[in-house]
Amino acid sequence: GRERLAGTVDGADVAAYVARFFHQGNRGAADKARTYVSAAFGWAMKSANDYTNPNRRDWGVRANPAAAVQR
């Protein structure tokens, strides 16, 4: 949510978010949601270590929590 820092999100949080779509019968939406979350956290990790950007920001993400969630 908006009140949480990205670095505090773990695999269980991602699984709970994706499960809402799955339990509504939207398996495709669940797969897409997991993919979007994974991409967002991947970008956060990459941007924190981007040496070409002088205004880079560390989001506190050390590992992608969506990687622990199976499709």
C-alpha positions, -999 to +999 in steps of 0.1 A: +000+000+000+009+036+000+017+036+037+044+009+035+080+012+024+090-010-006+118-026+014+093-040+039+073-060+014+079-097+015+068-128-005+038-134+018+025-099+010+028-105-027+012-139-025-018-124-006-022-097-032-020-121-061-043-146-044-072-121-044-072-123-082-069-160-083-098-166-058-120-144-080-114-168-108-090-146-127-059-167-131-047-146-160-050-114-139-032-131-110-003-140-134-002-105-147-003-089-112+026-111-102+045-101-133+038-064-127+049-066-091+081-084-100+089-058-127+084-030-102+106-045-076+132-054-103+132-018-114+136-006-078+167-028-073+182-018-107+176+020-102+192+020-068+224+007-083+223+028-115+257+046-116+246+066-147+219+085-128+233+111-103+198+114-087+193+077-080+172+066-050+176+036-028+141+021-023+154-003+004+147-034-018+174-060-013+156-089-030+126-092-053+097-106-031+077-117-061+105-142-070+093-163-040+057-165-054+050-193-078+030-188-110 
